[in-house]
Amino acid sequence: MPAGVHMKNKLDTDRCARTMLPIDLDGREVVLEARAYQGKHEHTQAMALINRGKGKDAGEIPIVRVHSGCVTGDIFHSLRCDCRAQLDAALKRIAETPNGVLIYLPFHEGRGIGLFKKIKAYALQDQGLDTVDANIEIGEPIDARNYELAAEVLRDLGFAKIRLMTNNPAKIEALEDSGIEVVDRVPVVVRPSAHNEHYLDTKRRRMSHKL
């Protein structure tokens, strides 16, 4: 770990905007603190939804979901992945937990290769390739995601120690390399479908996800 990584200052005010955001969660209104962050590059942004603990709960180690944006899944409810199901499960848990945080990273689309190349990879999957081989076939990394902005956001919120909702060991390693201590991994359990069984099997066999 680089020396002094825990001593980074909070983000400049011109890189962070905040408001309160009412959302519909299973038919009930929930109000969360919302913060939008601008990364060092124009296209790298993040959104944090925060359920702050009060009183004795304020000191609780937060439960955190760092969610990679997925237009096809999160917005259009695609059944080819489990992204929407994980997002819904995380939001419910965060809304019920003091010091719950969802960090949404829209530039992580397609494990960091972007929407256009993700759909190109989907077309190869239609021909029988799995998600790993499809990315390689189009000349892209298996996983191009970077978690430095997520770590910056957590430090800005004052959360150097977290309980992380994830099935992906690489995400834990990346955050810890960026100075965030992950004291516990909280599994995200969702039900597979006929459309995403092969996708989930590939994540388990070839990317070491804990499914």
MARDO-126660 format. One record per residue (C-alpha): residue in one letter; x, y, z. Coordinates in steps of 0.05 Angstrom, whole numbers. Layout:
<pases>
<"A", <X, Y, Z>>;
...
</pases>
This chain:
<pases>
<"M", <0, 0, 0>>;
<"P", <30, 68, -18>>;
<"A", <54, 109, 41>>;
<"G", <4, 161, 64>>;
<"V", <-56, 132, 27>>;
<"H", <-100, 140, 88>>;
<"M", <-82, 214, 94>>;
<"K", <-114, 237, 29>>;
<"N", <-157, 299, 37>>;
<"K", <-231, 300, 23>>;
<"L", <-253, 315, -47>>;
<"D", <-256, 388, -68>>;
<"T", <-325, 419, -64>>;
<"D", <-325, 430, -140>>;
<"R", <-320, 355, -149>>;
<"C", <-378, 338, -102>>;
<"A", <-451, 359, -103>>;
<"R", <-504, 336, -54>>;
<"T", <-579, 334, -42>>;
<"M", <-634, 291, -11>>;
<"L", <-665, 241, -58>>;
<"P", <-734, 208, -47>>;
<"I", <-737, 140, -81>>;
<"D", <-791, 88, -91>>;
<"L", <-769, 23, -58>>;
<"D", <-820, -33, -66>>;
<"G", <-878, 16, -64>>;
<"R", <-854, 56, -4>>;
<"E", <-820, 123, -4>>;
<"V", <-749, 124, 24>>;
<"V", <-707, 187, 29>>;
<"L", <-632, 180, 24>>;
<"E", <-575, 229, 22>>;
<"A", <-548, 233, -49>>;
<"R", <-478, 256, -69>>;
<"A", <-452, 261, -140>>;
<"Y", <-377, 260, -151>>;
<"Q", <-334, 281, -210>>;
<"G", <-272, 240, -220>>;
<"K", <-205, 266, -246>>;
<"H", <-227, 250, -317>>;
<"E", <-291, 279, -346>>;
<"H", <-324, 212, -360>>;
<"T", <-310, 182, -291>>;
<"Q", <-366, 200, -243>>;
<"A", <-399, 167, -184>>;
<"M", <-464, 171, -145>>;
<"A", <-469, 155, -71>>;
<"L", <-535, 141, -36>>;
<"I", <-527, 143, 39>>;
<"N", <-570, 122, 98>>;
<"R", <-534, 156, 156>>;
<"G", <-536, 125, 225>>;
<"K", <-557, 170, 282>>;
<"G", <-539, 169, 356>>;
<"K", <-504, 105, 377>>;
<"D", <-513, 78, 306>>;
<"A", <-469, 133, 277>>;
<"G", <-406, 96, 296>>;
<"E", <-427, 30, 263>>;
<"I", <-382, 4, 208>>;
<"P", <-422, 18, 145>>;
<"I", <-448, -35, 98>>;
<"V", <-429, -15, 28>>;
<"R", <-447, -36, -42>>;
<"V", <-400, -12, -98>>;
<"H", <-444, -24, -159>>;
<"S", <-419, -24, -231>>;
<"G", <-468, 12, -277>>;
<"C", <-506, -33, -325>>;
<"V", <-553, 1, -375>>;
<"T", <-582, -64, -401>>;
<"G", <-594, -93, -331>>;
<"D", <-606, -35, -284>>;
<"I", <-649, 6, -332>>;
<"F", <-679, -44, -382>>;
<"H", <-682, -104, -334>>;
<"S", <-642, -150, -379>>;
<"L", <-644, -223, -357>>;
<"R", <-575, -237, -386>>;
<"C", <-540, -214, -322>>;
<"D", <-555, -208, -248>>;
<"C", <-540, -134, -242>>;
<"R", <-611, -109, -231>>;
<"A", <-625, -163, -179>>;
<"Q", <-561, -145, -141>>;
<"L", <-577, -70, -144>>;
<"D", <-647, -82, -116>>;
<"A", <-621, -127, -61>>;
<"A", <-567, -77, -42>>;
<"L", <-615, -18, -40>>;
<"K", <-663, -56, 6>>;
<"R", <-607, -75, 53>>;
<"I", <-577, -5, 54>>;
<"A", <-645, 28, 67>>;
<"E", <-653, -17, 128>>;
<"T", <-583, -10, 156>>;
<"P", <-554, 49, 195>>;
<"N", <-493, 73, 156>>;
<"G", <-512, 39, 92>>;
<"V", <-480, 65, 28>>;
<"L", <-491, 49, -46>>;
<"I", <-436, 75, -93>>;
<"Y", <-459, 73, -165>>;
<"L", <-404, 75, -219>>;
<"P", <-436, 87, -288>>;
<"F", <-369, 86, -324>>;
<"H", <-361, 12, -304>>;
<"E", <-409, -9, -359>>;
<"G", <-391, -77, -387>>;
<"R", <-337, -88, -334>>;
<"G", <-306, -23, -357>>;
<"I", <-306, -32, -433>>;
<"G", <-368, 11, -445>>;
<"L", <-437, -1, -474>>;
<"F", <-419, -7, -547>>;
<"K", <-364, -59, -537>>;
<"K", <-407, -95, -487>>;
<"I", <-461, -106, -539>>;
<"K", <-408, -129, -588>>;
<"A", <-387, -180, -535>>;
<"Y", <-460, -200, -526>>;
<"A", <-464, -216, -600>>;
<"L", <-405, -263, -593>>;
<"Q", <-437, -295, -532>>;
<"D", <-498, -309, -577>>;
<"Q", <-450, -351, -618>>;
<"G", <-428, -392, -558>>;
<"L", <-370, -354, -526>>;
<"D", <-372, -339, -452>>;
<"T", <-363, -269, -423>>;
<"V", <-288, -278, -414>>;
<"D", <-273, -304, -483>>;
<"A", <-320, -254, -516>>;
<"N", <-281, -196, -486>>;
<"I", <-215, -227, -508>>;
<"E", <-241, -238, -578>>;
<"I", <-257, -163, -587>>;
<"G", <-189, -144, -559>>;
<"E", <-213, -119, -491>>;
<"P", <-192, -136, -420>>;
<"I", <-232, -188, -382>>;
<"D", <-245, -135, -329>>;
<"A", <-223, -63, -340>>;
<"R", <-255, -33, -278>>;
<"N", <-219, 14, -231>>;
<"Y", <-242, 28, -159>>;
<"E", <-199, 89, -141>>;
<"L", <-258, 137, -146>>;
<"A", <-301, 91, -102>>;
<"A", <-246, 92, -50>>;
<"E", <-242, 168, -54>>;
<"V", <-317, 172, -43>>;
<"L", <-313, 127, 18>>;
<"R", <-258, 170, 48>>;
<"D", <-298, 232, 34>>;
<"L", <-356, 201, 72>>;
<"G", <-309, 185, 130>>;
<"F", <-313, 110, 120>>;
<"A", <-243, 79, 121>>;
<"K", <-271, 12, 146>>;
<"I", <-330, -21, 112>>;
<"R", <-370, -84, 106>>;
<"L", <-374, -96, 31>>;
<"M", <-433, -127, -4>>;
<"T", <-400, -167, -60>>;
<"N", <-387, -236, -89>>;
<"N", <-324, -211, -124>>;
<"P", <-257, -221, -87>>;
<"A", <-222, -175, -138>>;
<"K", <-266, -117, -115>>;
<"I", <-244, -127, -43>>;
<"E", <-171, -129, -64>>;
<"A", <-177, -66, -106>>;
<"L", <-210, -26, -50>>;
<"E", <-159, -50, 1>>;
<"D", <-103, -31, -47>>;
<"S", <-134, 39, -48>>;
<"G", <-132, 44, 28>>;
<"I", <-202, 20, 48>>;
<"E", <-204, -35, 101>>;
<"V", <-257, -88, 85>>;
<"V", <-272, -120, 152>>;
<"D", <-327, -166, 125>>;
<"R", <-354, -192, 59>>;
<"V", <-430, -194, 56>>;
<"P", <-454, -241, 1>>;
<"V", <-505, -215, -49>>;
<"V", <-551, -274, -61>>;
<"V", <-597, -272, -122>>;
<"R", <-636, -326, -157>>;
<"P", <-608, -347, -225>>;
<"S", <-652, -353, -287>>;
<"A", <-648, -394, -350>>;
<"H", <-620, -332, -385>>;
<"N", <-561, -319, -339>>;
<"E", <-541, -388, -312>>;
<"H", <-482, -392, -360>>;
<"Y", <-461, -321, -344>>;
<"L", <-461, -335, -269>>;
<"D", <-425, -401, -280>>;
<"T", <-370, -364, -318>>;
<"K", <-363, -313, -261>>;
<"R", <-355, -371, -212>>;
<"R", <-308, -415, -253>>;
<"R", <-265, -364, -289>>;
<"M", <-268, -301, -246>>;
<"S", <-269, -333, -176>>;
<"H", <-335, -300, -155>>;
<"K", <-364, -330, -91>>;
<"L", <-430, -354, -119>>;
</pases>
